[in-house]
Amino acid sequence: MKDKVWFITGCSTGFGRELSLMALEHGYSVAVAARNVDDVKDIISKYKEKAVAIKLDMSNPAEIESSVKKVIEAFGRIDLLVNNAGIGYFASMEESDEEEVRRMFEVNFFGLTKLTQLVLPQMRKQKSGHIINVSSIGGIVGYPAVSFYNATKFAVAGLSEALAKETAHLGIKVTIVCPSGFRTDWAGRSANENAVMIDDYKETAGANASNIRGYSGKQAGDPVRAAKEIIAMSESAEPPLYLLLGTAAYNNAKKKLQEMEVNFDKWKDSSINADFPK
């Protein structure tokens, strides 16, 4: 159905921008959300009949609430919500600044949850909808230097798994998108880092942060191809709970599954022995 309405956050750059353009090219109506609407003016001017710009800072509860009202006013419904907006932060767990961490949680998790809560009544009314939450391979596998970023994305994945079970009978589907490295601005201006470095973490968190910063702009992942896969997934009669994007995401997620199976089996007796005797 090309009359479906998409509501996509974080459309200034990266996944959000490419996905909004591709959805519009496919004939869908799109609410294109960004902190600065000037960043998406070119998209709106190109697709005047199908696109509307929505000013949305995911750390601003008032803007989150008003954004949903504006989308409903513009299109009358919301069929696909894509929670894409997010920021990164580089630091070991011990080095991390609490203010920066809380800001990241506000954007990556609490903003996402508030927006989803506000969209759900409309989807329940329609008895249909698809919530696409952009997590990360870092929401499946923990990595040094992004421990609190991992925490935000693990939280998104856990919430989404539960939400999928809560809403399936209502006709509302949920997909967790987990990308690996893509040529977006995530490791650029969208990610801050700690001001104080602890020497003991240079070989772990420090090395990985430098590695991630170093290949920014050279990642294997193509945001345009990723947008194409998300569109195709959304048009499937049975979209997946998890969509891994990128070869590294697939390989690292599979490795994590294998490591978990070994871990669980090795300590199976301890797991069973924790129960009352039968």
Buried (B, 14 or more C-beta within 10 A) or exposed (E): EEEBBBBBBBBBBBBBBBBBBBBBEBEBBBBBBBBEBEBBEEBBEEBEEBBBBBBBBBBBBEBBEBBBEBBBEBBEBBBBBBBBBBBBBBBBBEBBBEEBBEBBBBBBBBBBBBBBEBBBEBBBEBEBBBBBBBBBBBBBBBBBBBBBBBBBBBBBBEBBBEBBEEBEEBEBBBBBBBBBBBBBBBBEEBBBBBEEBEEEBEEEBBEBBEEBBEEBEEBEBBBEEBBBEBBEBBEEEEBEEBBBBBEBBBEBBEEBEEEEEEEEEEEEEEEEEEEEEE
